[in-house]
């Protein structure tokens, strides 16, 4: 089964959401990507449809923007 991917930028809002996502769907079912640290994955996030983080991409490719922590443009800067 394909995993969900949770993108975040490492801010307190994102870290809190990360913990909730892990609790809800399980650490084995989600790939956690801190694009604040892994800037090489920003392009991947944009291609998936991410506009702001934190956000979850489901195995079906649906993007769920969770709260508003930072736009991808802010993370790129």
PyMOL commands that set and color helices and strands:
alter all, ss='L'
color gray80, all
select helices_A, chain A and resi 12-25+27-29+39-48+72-76
alter helices_A, ss='H'
color red, helices_A
select strands_A, chain A and resi 4-8+30-34+52-57+63-71
alter strands_A, ss='S'
color yellow, strands_A
deselect
rebuild
show_as cartoon
